[in-house]
């Protein structure tokens, strides 16, 4: 069982920055994709940023140009650098590791962290 633990959330002013970390108990390179998701009060959980095993990344339109996802395989850690934060970025942010079903992994795997609160307010 893989465990993902997020850290780095907190309260920041609009325009400020935070870096979220997701530390995995196993090797993150074994996942096809790792990503950050967020859920604001009264809203559905949405994808924020995803990094694929080959290194390519995708971002939600709302965070493009402001957020950057990266990973350090040696430290088994994925990061989300968040700059120019806006009040609408306020949410609980979750780390996810996912591998779809494939030969040798017929059931796939999907793991979530416990979430870390990010609040952007003046």
N, C-alpha and C positions, 0 to 999 in steps of 0.2 A: 504494500500500500504506500503510495507516494503522498507525502504531505507538503503542501504549499503554505507558506506563511508570509503575509504581506506586512509591510511596515512603511513608515514615512508620511502617513497622513497627518492632517492637522488643520488648524485654522490659519488662513492667510488672507491678506487684503487683495482686492482686485488689482490685477497687474503683477502680482507676485508669482513666485515659483515654488514648486515642490518636486522632489524626486521620490517616487514610490519604488520599493524593492520587493521582490518576490523570491524568497529563498526556498529551494526545493531540497527534500531529503535525498532524492536520487539525482541521476544525471539528466539535465534538461534536454540534452541533445537527443534523447530517446523519444521525445515527443515530436510529432510532425509539426505541430504549431503550438505556440504559447501566446497568450493574449491577455489584455486587460479589458474588463467590462465594468460598467457602472450602472447603478440603479439609484435614481433620484426619488424622493418621496412622491408617491402616487404615479410613478412612471414604470414602464417596462424596463427590464435589464437590456442594455444595449452594448454592442461591441464598440470599443474605443480604439484599440490598436492591436494588431496581430503581427507576429513575426514567425515566418515559416522556417523549416529546418535549413533551407538553403540560404537564408539570410534576408529574403525579400520581406517587405513590410507593407501593411495596408492600414489606413486610418479612416475613422469616421470623418465626414465632411466638416463637422462642427469643430474638430480639433486639428485639422490639417494646418501645418505651418506653426503650430504652437506646441504640440506634443511630439515626443520622440520615444519609440520603444527600442530597447537594445538588450543584449544579453552578454553575460560573461560565463562561458561554459566551465571554465576552471573553478569558478565559485558557485556554479549551479544556481545562478541568480539572473532574473529578468528585471529590467528597470523600466520605469516610465517617467521620463523627464517632462514636466508640465510647466510651461512658461506662459506668460501673459494670461494668467488665470482670470476667469470671469465668474460672476455669481452663478450663472447657469451650469458651471462645472461642478457645483456642489452635489455630492452623491457619495454613496458607498462604492468603493472601487474594489473589484475582485480580480484575482489572478486565476488564470485557467491554463491547464496543460491538456492537450488533446491529440490523440492519434486515431484515425479512422480505421475501420476493419480492413485488413489486408492479409495476404498470405503470411502465415506465421503469427498473426495477431487477429484471429477470427472475430473477436468481440470488441475490438478497439479498446480505448481507455480514455477516461475523461475525469479530470481532477480539478477541484476548486479550493481556493483559499477561503479563509474566514471573512475577509473583507476588511478594509480600512477606510475610515471616514475622512473625506476631504470637504472642508467648508470654506467657501470663498465669500467673505463678507467684510464690509467696511465698518 
